[in-house]
């Protein structure tokens, strides 16, 4: 880039501690991009919660906090579609990158939109009642219009790219797959791990699943598969479920009661990153039964922790897991139980999965994600300047 570009990064929809890692991705990507690129000027637009969690003091970085966006989605959308484009014009931005599935409907500059997945759109479209259908129609409108005006669309996986093209065929030529990185976590000590297990009533050996927020996580079927394995005390394991149940709270607890495995299932509720790391490190097996994922961070986190993984052959999970996991049909409880049993009963398979998983996890870094994102920025800014000269 000959002249210092001015680049805006829209993180208004990324909220710490909420959603499947959106803020974690944004925060790590911002830190890595601005570390690698010290020439461009960066304007980072944050909601108040993210601003309180983000401290980046670099001479080419300016943080712009939208203080009214703590709780109201309506205010955020108003800011994103009215104030943000005017700020982009005022600061003379060459490019605006929105990280939350959609951007301003009229960005007033070149733009990139990152689409993590279509799960909210699909979930609302298939939900009951007029309210859910209205939300689906609103999401569809926001996404379609912002993607139509975007110069490029970054997606976390080939799977999400294919889904986007199926919903919005006009986006095909704009899509770039840029895989997410794996957040760094400190390895817990044995005493720290023991304290976490004791605090949550977890005993070894145990199977681990992370992320209970939504019905598409498919935890009910995992409970049923675990019950099959547990019949007649066939396995001595607990099933440890990490996260807060959301819309599936009632059905999840009903599944545990119906399967008669209440004494063997542990709900940890929300836990800190340090506690999650401890629970990963001591698990005998990690299970990801999700029906749909745009990426699948827990699979890589488990692999990086050195535990074997079994996961669904759905969404982006086979793409992320590669040859480092045993796959199963997430709609088939018997097949899920088969995959879990296969790994538990074969020490050789466990060792192979652990070795392959550690190697696989190393392929996903935020440095690589930042490098590919910067290449995308350079491509768009070059196009802008060429057309400005014409």
WOTA-V987784 format. One record per helix or strand of 2 or more residues. SS is the DSSP state (2 for helix, 1 for strand). FROM is the first residue (numbers start at 1). TO is the last residue. If there is no record, write none. Layout:
# WOTA-V987784
ss = <SS & SS>
from = <FROM & FROM>
to = <TO & TO>
This chain:
# WOTA-V987784
ss = <1 & 2 & 1 & 2 & 1 & 2 & 1 & 1 & 2 & 2 & 1 & 2 & 2 & 1 & 2 & 1 & 2 & 2 & 1 & 2 & 2 & 1 & 2 & 1 & 2 & 1 & 2 & 1 & 2 & 2 & 2>
from = <6 & 22 & 41 & 48 & 61 & 73 & 95 & 110 & 119 & 129 & 152 & 158 & 169 & 175 & 190 & 206 & 215 & 219 & 238 & 249 & 262 & 265 & 273 & 285 & 297 & 309 & 317 & 326 & 333 & 347 & 366>
to = <11 & 36 & 47 & 53 & 66 & 90 & 98 & 115 & 125 & 149 & 155 & 167 & 174 & 177 & 199 & 210 & 217 & 233 & 243 & 258 & 264 & 269 & 282 & 288 & 304 & 312 & 321 & 328 & 344 & 361 & 389>
